[in-house]
Amino acid sequence: MEIQILGRNVSLSASQQELVERRTQYALNRFSSQVRTVQVTLSDVNGPKGGSDILCRFKVLLRKRGEVLVGDTDVSIESAVANVADRAARSLARLLDRQREHQGISMSGAVEAT
């Protein structure tokens, strides 16, 4: 699983980059065999105005097919990444369950037809 981190209008320190990578690995590690790439984009929406303005987006590209897009804003990079990583894990679990169910239905239909 490759993790790409991109900061737009946000400067990330080495420790913040490490935190983003570690938090992403922790949340998505159980899906590492199905995930090809995770693109993490962080941007400062309001600039110097302040407020809940750090936007974090995850684009999870799967090895076989499909992708999961999740985003959220929060006051800090750390909290935005934590929220989005958890949401991405839940969304990815749902997507993979739906794909497995769909394959099970089509396979069981093929077995009954023979």
Biopython code that builds the backbone (N, CA, C, O; Angstrom):
import numpy as np
from Bio.PDB.StructureBuilder import StructureBuilder

atoms = [
    (1, "MET", "N", (0.852, -1.169, 0.000)),
    (1, "MET", "CA", (0.000, 0.000, 0.000)),
    (1, "MET", "C", (0.897, 1.230, 0.000)),
    (1, "MET", "O", (1.705, 1.430, 0.907)),
    (2, "GLU", "N", (0.741, 2.037, -1.020)),
    (2, "GLU", "CA", (1.527, 3.269, -1.131)),
    (2, "GLU", "C", (0.702, 4.435, -0.588)),
    (2, "GLU", "O", (-0.492, 4.539, -0.868)),
    (3, "ILE", "N", (1.337, 5.304, 0.182)),
    (3, "ILE", "CA", (0.672, 6.487, 0.726)),
    (3, "ILE", "C", (1.341, 7.724, 0.157)),
    (3, "ILE", "O", (2.546, 7.922, 0.316)),
    (4, "GLN", "N", (0.544, 8.558, -0.514)),
    (4, "GLN", "CA", (1.031, 9.816, -1.075)),
    (4, "GLN", "C", (0.394, 10.954, -0.289)),
    (4, "GLN", "O", (-0.823, 10.984, -0.107)),
    (5, "ILE", "N", (1.222, 11.893, 0.178)),
    (5, "ILE", "CA", (0.735, 13.014, 0.982)),
    (5, "ILE", "C", (1.007, 14.307, 0.228)),
    (5, "ILE", "O", (2.132, 14.568, -0.197)),
    (6, "LEU", "N", (-0.033, 15.109, 0.071)),
    (6, "LEU", "CA", (0.078, 16.376, -0.640)),
    (6, "LEU", "C", (-0.506, 17.486, 0.221)),
    (6, "LEU", "O", (-1.646, 17.387, 0.676)),
    (7, "GLY", "N", (0.262, 18.531, 0.445)),
    (7, "GLY", "CA", (-0.211, 19.683, 1.199)),
    (7, "GLY", "C", (-0.443, 20.863, 0.269)),
    (7, "GLY", "O", (0.463, 21.269, -0.459)),
    (8, "ARG", "N", (-1.633, 21.408, 0.290)),
    (8, "ARG", "CA", (-1.972, 22.594, -0.514)),
    (8, "ARG", "C", (-2.278, 23.741, 0.442)),
    (8, "ARG", "O", (-3.213, 23.661, 1.238)),
    (9, "ASN", "N", (-1.500, 24.788, 0.362)),
    (9, "ASN", "CA", (-1.614, 25.942, 1.259)),
    (9, "ASN", "C", (-1.399, 25.538, 2.714)),
    (9, "ASN", "O", (-1.792, 26.259, 3.631)),
    (10, "VAL", "N", (-0.776, 24.387, 2.917)),
    (10, "VAL", "CA", (-0.463, 23.892, 4.259)),
    (10, "VAL", "C", (0.968, 23.387, 4.230)),
    (10, "VAL", "O", (1.338, 22.579, 3.378)),
    (11, "SER", "N", (1.765, 23.870, 5.165)),
    (11, "SER", "CA", (3.123, 23.333, 5.257)),
    (11, "SER", "C", (3.132, 22.263, 6.334)),
    (11, "SER", "O", (2.738, 22.505, 7.475)),
    (12, "LEU", "N", (3.584, 21.080, 5.955)),
    (12, "LEU", "CA", (3.629, 19.957, 6.884)),
    (12, "LEU", "C", (5.053, 19.762, 7.391)),
    (12, "LEU", "O", (5.997, 19.674, 6.606)),
    (13, "SER", "N", (5.193, 19.697, 8.695)),
    (13, "SER", "CA", (6.498, 19.394, 9.280)),
    (13, "SER", "C", (6.779, 17.912, 9.083)),
    (13, "SER", "O", (5.882, 17.148, 8.726)),
    (14, "ALA", "N", (8.005, 17.511, 9.314)),
    (14, "ALA", "CA", (8.375, 16.096, 9.187)),
    (14, "ALA", "C", (7.569, 15.246, 10.167)),
    (14, "ALA", "O", (7.150, 14.139, 9.829)),
    (15, "SER", "N", (7.352, 15.757, 11.372)),
    (15, "SER", "CA", (6.584, 14.991, 12.363)),
    (15, "SER", "C", (5.115, 14.876, 11.958)),
    (15, "SER", "O", (4.482, 13.851, 12.211)),
    (16, "GLN", "N", (4.567, 15.924, 11.329)),
    (16, "GLN", "CA", (3.182, 15.852, 10.856)),
    (16, "GLN", "C", (3.047, 14.882, 9.691)),
    (16, "GLN", "O", (2.066, 14.143, 9.614)),
    (17, "GLN", "N", (4.017, 14.876, 8.787)),
    (17, "GLN", "CA", (3.983, 13.917, 7.684)),
    (17, "GLN", "C", (4.049, 12.488, 8.216)),
    (17, "GLN", "O", (3.340, 11.602, 7.739)),
    (18, "GLU", "N", (4.901, 12.279, 9.202)),
    (18, "GLU", "CA", (5.019, 10.954, 9.810)),
    (18, "GLU", "C", (3.707, 10.555, 10.484)),
    (18, "GLU", "O", (3.275, 9.407, 10.385)),
    (19, "LEU", "N", (3.075, 11.517, 11.173)),
    (19, "LEU", "CA", (1.804, 11.247, 11.833)),
    (19, "LEU", "C", (0.728, 10.878, 10.808)),
    (19, "LEU", "O", (-0.035, 9.937, 11.027)),
    (20, "VAL", "N", (0.662, 11.601, 9.707)),
    (20, "VAL", "CA", (-0.325, 11.311, 8.660)),
    (20, "VAL", "C", (-0.101, 9.901, 8.119)),
    (20, "VAL", "O", (-1.049, 9.133, 7.960)),
    (21, "GLU", "N", (1.145, 9.570, 7.841)),
    (21, "GLU", "CA", (1.456, 8.247, 7.304)),
    (21, "GLU", "C", (1.141, 7.150, 8.319)),
    (21, "GLU", "O", (0.554, 6.126, 7.967)),
    (22, "ARG", "N", (1.524, 7.360, 9.560)),
    (22, "ARG", "CA", (1.297, 6.362, 10.606)),
    (22, "ARG", "C", (-0.205, 6.164, 10.863)),
    (22, "ARG", "O", (-0.670, 5.033, 11.011)),
    (23, "ARG", "N", (-0.953, 7.264, 10.915)),
    (23, "ARG", "CA", (-2.404, 7.190, 11.179)),
    (23, "ARG", "C", (-3.131, 6.505, 10.020)),
    (23, "ARG", "O", (-4.072, 5.738, 10.230)),
    (24, "THR", "N", (-2.685, 6.791, 8.801)),
    (24, "THR", "CA", (-3.282, 6.167, 7.620)),
    (24, "THR", "C", (-2.989, 4.670, 7.618)),
    (24, "THR", "O", (-3.882, 3.862, 7.365)),
    (25, "GLN", "N", (-1.744, 4.301, 7.897)),
    (25, "GLN", "CA", (-1.364, 2.886, 7.973)),
    (25, "GLN", "C", (-2.194, 2.163, 9.032)),
    (25, "GLN", "O", (-2.699, 1.066, 8.793)),
    (26, "TYR", "N", (-2.328, 2.780, 10.193)),
    (26, "TYR", "CA", (-3.062, 2.160, 11.298)),
    (26, "TYR", "C", (-4.515, 1.898, 10.903)),
    (26, "TYR", "O", (-5.046, 0.820, 11.171)),
    (27, "ALA", "N", (-5.158, 2.881, 10.267)),
    (27, "ALA", "CA", (-6.574, 2.759, 9.928)),
    (27, "ALA", "C", (-6.820, 1.780, 8.788)),
    (27, "ALA", "O", (-7.827, 1.072, 8.791)),
    (28, "LEU", "N", (-5.912, 1.728, 7.811)),
    (28, "LEU", "CA", (-6.172, 0.953, 6.598)),
    (28, "LEU", "C", (-5.314, -0.298, 6.461)),
    (28, "LEU", "O", (-5.401, -0.983, 5.442)),
    (29, "ASN", "N", (-4.499, -0.612, 7.445)),
    (29, "ASN", "CA", (-3.566, -1.731, 7.343)),
    (29, "ASN", "C", (-4.256, -3.070, 7.075)),
    (29, "ASN", "O", (-3.719, -3.904, 6.347)),
    (30, "ARG", "N", (-5.428, -3.282, 7.650)),
    (30, "ARG", "CA", (-6.119, -4.565, 7.448)),
    (30, "ARG", "C", (-6.593, -4.747, 6.013)),
    (30, "ARG", "O", (-6.934, -5.858, 5.606)),
    (31, "PHE", "N", (-6.617, -3.655, 5.240)),
    (31, "PHE", "CA", (-7.021, -3.719, 3.839)),
    (31, "PHE", "C", (-5.830, -3.616, 2.889)),
    (31, "PHE", "O", (-6.017, -3.461, 1.682)),
    (32, "SER", "N", (-4.616, -3.699, 3.414)),
    (32, "SER", "CA", (-3.425, -3.424, 2.603)),
    (32, "SER", "C", (-3.307, -4.330, 1.381)),
    (32, "SER", "O", (-2.734, -3.918, 0.372)),
    (33, "SER", "N", (-3.828, -5.539, 1.444)),
    (33, "SER", "CA", (-3.737, -6.428, 0.280)),
    (33, "SER", "C", (-4.680, -5.985, -0.841)),
    (33, "SER", "O", (-4.456, -6.324, -2.003)),
    (34, "GLN", "N", (-5.734, -5.230, -0.504)),
    (34, "GLN", "CA", (-6.678, -4.775, -1.522)),
    (34, "GLN", "C", (-6.427, -3.336, -1.983)),
    (34, "GLN", "O", (-6.948, -2.917, -3.017)),
    (35, "VAL", "N", (-5.632, -2.583, -1.223)),
    (35, "VAL", "CA", (-5.412, -1.162, -1.523)),
    (35, "VAL", "C", (-4.104, -0.988, -2.280)),
    (35, "VAL", "O", (-3.056, -1.482, -1.863)),
    (36, "ARG", "N", (-4.184, -0.285, -3.390)),
    (36, "ARG", "CA", (-2.981, 0.013, -4.166)),
    (36, "ARG", "C", (-2.348, 1.306, -3.663)),
    (36, "ARG", "O", (-1.168, 1.326, -3.311)),
    (37, "THR", "N", (-3.140, 2.400, -3.628)),
    (37, "THR", "CA", (-2.616, 3.718, -3.273)),
    (37, "THR", "C", (-3.617, 4.480, -2.421)),
    (37, "THR", "O", (-4.827, 4.388, -2.630)),
    (38, "VAL", "N", (-3.099, 5.236, -1.454)),
    (38, "VAL", "CA", (-3.915, 6.173, -0.692)),
    (38, "VAL", "C", (-3.330, 7.558, -0.930)),
    (38, "VAL", "O", (-2.175, 7.820, -0.597)),
    (39, "GLN", "N", (-4.130, 8.433, -1.506)),
    (39, "GLN", "CA", (-3.705, 9.812, -1.730)),
    (39, "GLN", "C", (-4.343, 10.680, -0.652)),
    (39, "GLN", "O", (-5.566, 10.792, -0.573)),
    (40, "VAL", "N", (-3.500, 11.291, 0.175)),
    (40, "VAL", "CA", (-3.962, 12.154, 1.253)),
    (40, "VAL", "C", (-3.673, 13.592, 0.846)),
    (40, "VAL", "O", (-2.522, 13.957, 0.610)),
    (41, "THR", "N", (-4.722, 14.408, 0.764)),
    (41, "THR", "CA", (-4.564, 15.815, 0.406)),
    (41, "THR", "C", (-5.021, 16.664, 1.575)),
    (41, "THR", "O", (-6.135, 16.501, 2.074)),
    (42, "LEU", "N", (-4.161, 17.570, 2.011)),
    (42, "LEU", "CA", (-4.471, 18.493, 3.104)),
    (42, "LEU", "C", (-4.425, 19.916, 2.559)),
    (42, "LEU", "O", (-3.478, 20.296, 1.871)),
    (43, "SER", "N", (-5.453, 20.696, 2.873)),
    (43, "SER", "CA", (-5.451, 22.089, 2.423)),
    (43, "SER", "C", (-6.065, 22.989, 3.486)),
    (43, "SER", "O", (-6.909, 22.566, 4.277)),
    (44, "ASP", "N", (-5.622, 24.236, 3.482)),
    (44, "ASP", "CA", (-6.120, 25.252, 4.404)),
    (44, "ASP", "C", (-7.197, 26.034, 3.666)),
    (44, "ASP", "O", (-6.898, 26.831, 2.776)),
    (45, "VAL", "N", (-8.445, 25.802, 4.038)),
    (45, "VAL", "CA", (-9.581, 26.367, 3.306)),
    (45, "VAL", "C", (-9.718, 27.866, 3.543)),
    (45, "VAL", "O", (-9.894, 28.621, 2.587)),
    (46, "ASN", "N", (-9.641, 28.312, 4.795)),
    (46, "ASN", "CA", (-9.877, 29.718, 5.137)),
    (46, "ASN", "C", (-8.627, 30.577, 5.164)),
    (46, "ASN", "O", (-8.721, 31.790, 5.354)),
    (47, "GLY", "N", (-7.469, 29.984, 4.980)),
    (47, "GLY", "CA", (-6.238, 30.759, 5.059)),
    (47, "GLY", "C", (-6.011, 31.260, 6.469)),
    (47, "GLY", "O", (-6.244, 30.525, 7.429)),
    (48, "PRO", "N", (-5.558, 32.500, 6.616)),
    (48, "PRO", "CA", (-5.231, 33.018, 7.947)),
    (48, "PRO", "C", (-6.451, 33.419, 8.788)),
    (48, "PRO", "O", (-6.283, 33.900, 9.909)),
    (49, "LYS", "N", (-7.671, 33.234, 8.275)),
    (49, "LYS", "CA", (-8.875, 33.619, 9.017)),
    (49, "LYS", "C", (-9.082, 32.787, 10.272)),
    (49, "LYS", "O", (-9.647, 33.276, 11.251)),
    (50, "GLY", "N", (-8.631, 31.532, 10.258)),
    (50, "GLY", "CA", (-8.814, 30.651, 11.409)),
    (50, "GLY", "C", (-10.095, 29.849, 11.299)),
    (50, "GLY", "O", (-10.763, 29.864, 10.265)),
    (51, "GLY", "N", (-10.434, 29.148, 12.371)),
    (51, "GLY", "CA", (-11.641, 28.328, 12.389)),
    (51, "GLY", "C", (-11.372, 26.915, 11.915)),
    (51, "GLY", "O", (-10.221, 26.515, 11.736)),
    (52, "SER", "N", (-12.448, 26.157, 11.711)),
    (52, "SER", "CA", (-12.344, 24.774, 11.232)),
    (52, "SER", "C", (-12.020, 24.797, 9.751)),
    (52, "SER", "O", (-12.909, 24.723, 8.903)),
    (53, "ASP", "N", (-10.748, 24.899, 9.458)),
    (53, "ASP", "CA", (-10.399, 25.165, 8.069)),
    (53, "ASP", "C", (-9.372, 24.237, 7.459)),
    (53, "ASP", "O", (-8.910, 24.494, 6.347)),
    (54, "ILE", "N", (-8.995, 23.170, 8.139)),
    (54, "ILE", "CA", (-8.082, 22.198, 7.538)),
    (54, "ILE", "C", (-8.939, 21.119, 6.877)),
    (54, "ILE", "O", (-9.650, 20.370, 7.547)),
    (55, "LEU", "N", (-8.857, 21.057, 5.565)),
    (55, "LEU", "CA", (-9.601, 20.061, 4.809)),
    (55, "LEU", "C", (-8.680, 18.891, 4.516)),
    (55, "LEU", "O", (-7.587, 19.068, 3.977)),
    (56, "CYS", "N", (-9.125, 17.699, 4.873)),
    (56, "CYS", "CA", (-8.369, 16.482, 4.617)),
    (56, "CYS", "C", (-9.213, 15.594, 3.719)),
    (56, "CYS", "O", (-10.389, 15.352, 3.993)),
    (57, "ARG", "N", (-8.602, 15.112, 2.645)),
    (57, "ARG", "CA", (-9.285, 14.200, 1.729)),
    (57, "ARG", "C", (-8.435, 12.966, 1.512)),
    (57, "ARG", "O", (-7.221, 13.058, 1.325)),
    (58, "PHE", "N", (-9.074, 11.816, 1.537)),
    (58, "PHE", "CA", (-8.443, 10.543, 1.218)),
    (58, "PHE", "C", (-9.053, 10.043, -0.079)),
    (58, "PHE", "O", (-10.273, 10.039, -0.244)),
    (59, "LYS", "N", (-8.204, 9.625, -0.988)),
    (59, "LYS", "CA", (-8.639, 8.920, -2.190)),
    (59, "LYS", "C", (-7.951, 7.565, -2.141)),
    (59, "LYS", "O", (-6.739, 7.468, -2.329)),
    (60, "VAL", "N", (-8.730, 6.521, -1.888)),
    (60, "VAL", "CA", (-8.198, 5.170, -1.752)),
    (60, "VAL", "C", (-8.463, 4.429, -3.058)),
    (60, "VAL", "O", (-9.615, 4.210, -3.432)),
    (61, "LEU", "N", (-7.402, 4.049, -3.742)),
    (61, "LEU", "CA", (-7.515, 3.323, -5.007)),
    (61, "LEU", "C", (-7.265, 1.844, -4.743)),
    (61, "LEU", "O", (-6.235, 1.467, -4.186)),
    (62, "LEU", "N", (-8.215, 1.017, -5.148)),
    (62, "LEU", "CA", (-8.113, -0.420, -4.904)),
    (62, "LEU", "C", (-7.345, -1.112, -6.007)),
    (62, "LEU", "O", (-7.257, -0.612, -7.129)),
    (63, "ARG", "N", (-6.786, -2.269, -5.680)),
    (63, "ARG", "CA", (-6.001, -3.034, -6.657)),
    (63, "ARG", "C", (-6.878, -3.572, -7.783)),
    (63, "ARG", "O", (-6.509, -3.465, -8.952)),
    (64, "LYS", "N", (-8.020, -4.142, -7.456)),
    (64, "LYS", "CA", (-8.856, -4.744, -8.496)),
    (64, "LYS", "C", (-9.676, -3.681, -9.214)),
    (64, "LYS", "O", (-9.471, -3.440, -10.404)),
    (65, "ARG", "N", (-10.581, -3.056, -8.518)),
    (65, "ARG", "CA", (-11.357, -1.982, -9.115)),
    (65, "ARG", "C", (-12.047, -1.221, -8.004)),
    (65, "ARG", "O", (-12.330, -1.759, -6.934)),
    (66, "GLY", "N", (-12.310, 0.037, -8.282)),
    (66, "GLY", "CA", (-13.028, 0.858, -7.329)),
    (66, "GLY", "C", (-12.119, 1.824, -6.590)),
    (66, "GLY", "O", (-10.894, 1.708, -6.586)),
    (67, "GLU", "N", (-12.782, 2.771, -5.971)),
    (67, "GLU", "CA", (-12.083, 3.757, -5.154)),
    (67, "GLU", "C", (-13.029, 4.254, -4.087)),
    (67, "GLU", "O", (-14.249, 4.160, -4.223)),
    (68, "VAL", "N", (-12.453, 4.785, -3.023)),
    (68, "VAL", "CA", (-13.203, 5.368, -1.927)),
    (68, "VAL", "C", (-12.698, 6.788, -1.749)),
    (68, "VAL", "O", (-11.495, 7.017, -1.624)),
    (69, "LEU", "N", (-13.630, 7.750, -1.736)),
    (69, "LEU", "CA", (-13.295, 9.155, -1.523)),
    (69, "LEU", "C", (-13.950, 9.612, -0.229)),
    (69, "LEU", "O", (-15.157, 9.459, -0.046)),
    (70, "VAL", "N", (-13.138, 10.181, 0.675)),
    (70, "VAL", "CA", (-13.643, 10.640, 1.961)),
    (70, "VAL", "C", (-12.967, 11.963, 2.281)),
    (70, "VAL", "O", (-11.775, 12.134, 2.028)),
    (71, "GLY", "N", (-13.728, 12.899, 2.839)),
    (71, "GLY", "CA", (-13.152, 14.181, 3.218)),
    (71, "GLY", "C", (-13.840, 14.761, 4.436)),
    (71, "GLY", "O", (-14.980, 14.414, 4.743)),
    (72, "ASP", "N", (-13.137, 15.652, 5.132)),
    (72, "ASP", "CA", (-13.687, 16.318, 6.306)),
    (72, "ASP", "C", (-12.815, 17.516, 6.645)),
    (72, "ASP", "O", (-11.642, 17.566, 6.273)),
    (73, "THR", "N", (-13.389, 18.475, 7.347)),
    (73, "THR", "CA", (-12.616, 19.625, 7.828)),
    (73, "THR", "C", (-12.571, 19.603, 9.351)),
    (73, "THR", "O", (-13.490, 19.117, 10.011)),
    (74, "ASP", "N", (-11.486, 20.137, 9.889)),
    (74, "ASP", "CA", (-11.332, 20.229, 11.332)),
    (74, "ASP", "C", (-10.340, 21.347, 11.636)),
    (74, "ASP", "O", (-9.795, 21.967, 10.722)),
    (75, "VAL", "N", (-10.109, 21.599, 12.914)),
    (75, "VAL", "CA", (-9.257, 22.718, 13.308)),
    (75, "VAL", "C", (-7.774, 22.423, 13.181)),
    (75, "VAL", "O", (-6.970, 23.348, 13.064)),
    (76, "SER", "N", (-7.397, 21.149, 13.202)),
    (76, "SER", "CA", (-5.976, 20.817, 13.117)),
    (76, "SER", "C", (-5.761, 19.691, 12.112)),
    (76, "SER", "O", (-6.682, 18.941, 11.786)),
    (77, "ILE", "N", (-4.546, 19.592, 11.637)),
    (77, "ILE", "CA", (-4.174, 18.535, 10.703)),
    (77, "ILE", "C", (-4.373, 17.176, 11.360)),
    (77, "ILE", "O", (-4.925, 16.259, 10.752)),
    (78, "GLU", "N", (-3.925, 17.052, 12.590)),
    (78, "GLU", "CA", (-3.990, 15.780, 13.298)),
    (78, "GLU", "C", (-5.423, 15.280, 13.451)),
    (78, "GLU", "O", (-5.710, 14.118, 13.163)),
    (79, "SER", "N", (-6.318, 16.148, 13.901)),
    (79, "SER", "CA", (-7.703, 15.707, 14.102)),
    (79, "SER", "C", (-8.414, 15.462, 12.778)),
    (79, "SER", "O", (-9.226, 14.543, 12.681)),
    (80, "ALA", "N", (-8.126, 16.262, 11.763)),
    (80, "ALA", "CA", (-8.740, 16.045, 10.447)),
    (80, "ALA", "C", (-8.307, 14.699, 9.869)),
    (80, "ALA", "O", (-9.134, 13.957, 9.338)),
    (81, "VAL", "N", (-7.023, 14.383, 9.968)),
    (81, "VAL", "CA", (-6.515, 13.111, 9.443)),
    (81, "VAL", "C", (-7.112, 11.941, 10.218)),
    (81, "VAL", "O", (-7.498, 10.940, 9.615)),
    (82, "ALA", "N", (-7.195, 12.047, 11.538)),
    (82, "ALA", "CA", (-7.757, 10.962, 12.349)),
    (82, "ALA", "C", (-9.204, 10.688, 11.961)),
    (82, "ALA", "O", (-9.597, 9.533, 11.795)),
    (83, "ASN", "N", (-9.999, 11.751, 11.816)),
    (83, "ASN", "CA", (-11.408, 11.598, 11.435)),
    (83, "ASN", "C", (-11.549, 10.949, 10.069)),
    (83, "ASN", "O", (-12.329, 10.011, 9.902)),
    (84, "VAL", "N", (-10.803, 11.437, 9.100)),
    (84, "VAL", "CA", (-10.928, 10.943, 7.734)),
    (84, "VAL", "C", (-10.383, 9.521, 7.613)),
    (84, "VAL", "O", (-10.934, 8.716, 6.861)),
    (85, "ALA", "N", (-9.327, 9.201, 8.327)),
    (85, "ALA", "CA", (-8.778, 7.843, 8.282)),
    (85, "ALA", "C", (-9.802, 6.844, 8.809)),
    (85, "ALA", "O", (-9.984, 5.774, 8.228)),
    (86, "ASP", "N", (-10.468, 7.187, 9.904)),
    (86, "ASP", "CA", (-11.495, 6.300, 10.455)),
    (86, "ASP", "C", (-12.669, 6.153, 9.490)),
    (86, "ASP", "O", (-13.169, 5.048, 9.281)),
    (87, "ARG", "N", (-13.107, 7.260, 8.904)),
    (87, "ARG", "CA", (-14.214, 7.198, 7.947)),
    (87, "ARG", "C", (-13.833, 6.404, 6.709)),
    (87, "ARG", "O", (-14.653, 5.659, 6.172)),
    (88, "ALA", "N", (-12.592, 6.557, 6.251)),
    (88, "ALA", "CA", (-12.133, 5.806, 5.075)),
    (88, "ALA", "C", (-12.141, 4.308, 5.363)),
    (88, "ALA", "O", (-12.531, 3.516, 4.506)),
    (89, "ALA", "N", (-11.715, 3.914, 6.560)),
    (89, "ALA", "CA", (-11.703, 2.499, 6.928)),
    (89, "ALA", "C", (-13.123, 1.935, 6.940)),
    (89, "ALA", "O", (-13.357, 0.837, 6.434)),
    (90, "ARG", "N", (-14.068, 2.674, 7.512)),
    (90, "ARG", "CA", (-15.457, 2.207, 7.537)),
    (90, "ARG", "C", (-16.036, 2.125, 6.129)),
    (90, "ARG", "O", (-16.712, 1.153, 5.792)),
    (91, "SER", "N", (-15.778, 3.131, 5.310)),
    (91, "SER", "CA", (-16.288, 3.145, 3.934)),
    (91, "SER", "C", (-15.678, 2.013, 3.115)),
    (91, "SER", "O", (-16.369, 1.365, 2.329)),
    (92, "LEU", "N", (-14.397, 1.781, 3.301)),
    (92, "LEU", "CA", (-13.716, 0.712, 2.574)),
    (92, "LEU", "C", (-14.257, -0.654, 2.984)),
    (92, "LEU", "O", (-14.445, -1.528, 2.138)),
    (93, "ALA", "N", (-14.506, -0.839, 4.273)),
    (93, "ALA", "CA", (-15.080, -2.102, 4.752)),
    (93, "ALA", "C", (-16.453, -2.335, 4.128)),
    (93, "ALA", "O", (-16.756, -3.449, 3.702)),
    (94, "ARG", "N", (-17.287, -1.292, 4.071)),
    (94, "ARG", "CA", (-18.616, -1.425, 3.455)),
    (94, "ARG", "C", (-18.509, -1.769, 1.977)),
    (94, "ARG", "O", (-19.217, -2.650, 1.491)),
    (95, "LEU", "N", (-17.622, -1.075, 1.254)),
    (95, "LEU", "CA", (-17.453, -1.337, -0.173)),
    (95, "LEU", "C", (-17.003, -2.767, -0.428)),
    (95, "LEU", "O", (-17.552, -3.444, -1.296)),
    (96, "LEU", "N", (-16.018, -3.227, 0.314)),
    (96, "LEU", "CA", (-15.510, -4.589, 0.122)),
    (96, "LEU", "C", (-16.559, -5.630, 0.495)),
    (96, "LEU", "O", (-16.640, -6.680, -0.143)),
    (97, "ASP", "N", (-17.372, -5.351, 1.531)),
    (97, "ASP", "CA", (-18.463, -6.266, 1.883)),
    (97, "ASP", "C", (-19.491, -6.348, 0.755)),
    (97, "ASP", "O", (-19.959, -7.433, 0.410)),
    (98, "ARG", "N", (-19.838, -5.192, 0.185)),
    (98, "ARG", "CA", (-20.797, -5.182, -0.932)),
    (98, "ARG", "C", (-20.241, -5.946, -2.125)),
    (98, "ARG", "O", (-20.971, -6.691, -2.778)),
    (99, "GLN", "N", (-18.953, -5.768, -2.415)),
    (99, "GLN", "CA", (-18.349, -6.490, -3.534)),
    (99, "GLN", "C", (-18.368, -7.989, -3.283)),
    (99, "GLN", "O", (-18.643, -8.768, -4.196)),
    (100, "ARG", "N", (-18.073, -8.406, -2.036)),
    (100, "ARG", "CA", (-18.093, -9.828, -1.700)),
    (100, "ARG", "C", (-19.507, -10.396, -1.808)),
    (100, "ARG", "O", (-19.697, -11.496, -2.327)),
    (101, "GLU", "N", (-20.503, -9.645, -1.317)),
    (101, "GLU", "CA", (-21.892, -10.086, -1.402)),
    (101, "GLU", "C", (-22.315, -10.227, -2.857)),
    (101, "GLU", "O", (-22.978, -11.198, -3.222)),
    (102, "HIS", "N", (-21.941, -9.275, -3.676)),
    (102, "HIS", "CA", (-22.296, -9.319, -5.090)),
    (102, "HIS", "C", (-21.665, -10.527, -5.770)),
    (102, "HIS", "O", (-22.319, -11.195, -6.571)),
    (103, "GLN", "N", (-20.427, -10.811, -5.469)),
    (103, "GLN", "CA", (-19.755, -11.978, -6.043)),
    (103, "GLN", "C", (-20.413, -13.257, -5.548)),
    (103, "GLN", "O", (-20.555, -14.210, -6.316)),
    (104, "GLY", "N", (-20.811, -13.299, -4.300)),
    (104, "GLY", "CA", (-21.465, -14.478, -3.742)),
    (104, "GLY", "C", (-22.796, -14.750, -4.404)),
    (104, "GLY", "O", (-23.132, -15.903, -4.672)),
    (105, "ILE", "N", (-23.556, -13.707, -4.671)),
    (105, "ILE", "CA", (-24.848, -13.860, -5.332)),
    (105, "ILE", "C", (-24.646, -14.357, -6.758)),
    (105, "ILE", "O", (-25.329, -15.285, -7.191)),
    (106, "SER", "N", (-23.730, -13.759, -7.482)),
    (106, "SER", "CA", (-23.529, -14.161, -8.866)),
    (106, "SER", "C", (-22.965, -15.566, -8.940)),
    (106, "SER", "O", (-23.317, -16.322, -9.845)),
    (107, "MET", "N", (-22.090, -15.937, -8.000)),
    (107, "MET", "CA", (-21.526, -17.286, -8.020)),
    (107, "MET", "C", (-22.577, -18.307, -7.631)),
    (107, "MET", "O", (-22.632, -19.383, -8.226)),
    (108, "SER", "N", (-23.419, -17.996, -6.641)),
    (108, "SER", "CA", (-24.438, -18.964, -6.237)),
    (108, "SER", "C", (-25.481, -19.117, -7.344)),
    (108, "SER", "O", (-26.011, -20.210, -7.543)),
    (109, "GLY", "N", (-25.780, -18.038, -8.065)),
    (109, "GLY", "CA", (-26.703, -18.130, -9.194)),
    (109, "GLY", "C", (-26.156, -19.010, -10.287)),
    (109, "GLY", "O", (-26.900, -19.752, -10.927)),
    (110, "ALA", "N", (-24.838, -18.931, -10.508)),
    (110, "ALA", "CA", (-24.209, -19.755, -11.549)),
    (110, "ALA", "C", (-24.215, -21.221, -11.145)),
    (110, "ALA", "O", (-24.365, -22.099, -11.995)),
    (111, "VAL", "N", (-24.054, -21.493, -9.863)),
    (111, "VAL", "CA", (-24.026, -22.872, -9.393)),
    (111, "VAL", "C", (-25.420, -23.491, -9.528)),
    (111, "VAL", "O", (-25.545, -24.648, -9.928)),
    (112, "GLU", "N", (-26.470, -22.728, -9.199)),
    (112, "GLU", "CA", (-27.829, -23.246, -9.283)),
    (112, "GLU", "C", (-28.239, -23.488, -10.711)),
    (112, "GLU", "O", (-29.034, -24.390, -10.977)),
    (113, "ALA", "N", (-27.714, -22.700, -11.651)),
    (113, "ALA", "CA", (-28.108, -22.826, -13.044)),
    (113, "ALA", "C", (-27.548, -24.101, -13.687)),
    (113, "ALA", "O", (-28.078, -24.551, -14.703)),
    (114, "THR", "N", (-26.498, -24.687, -13.123)),
    (114, "THR", "CA", (-25.908, -25.888, -13.736)),
    (114, "THR", "C", (-26.507, -27.158, -13.262)),
    (114, "THR", "O", (-26.100, -28.234, -13.700)),
]
sb = StructureBuilder()
sb.init_structure("model")
sb.init_model(0)
sb.init_chain("A")
sb.init_seg("    ")
for serial, (resi, resn, name, xyz) in enumerate(atoms, 1):
    if name == "N":
        sb.init_residue(resn, " ", resi, " ")
    sb.init_atom(name, np.array(xyz, "f"), 0.0, 1.0, " ", f" {name:<3s}", serial, name[0])
structure = sb.get_structure()
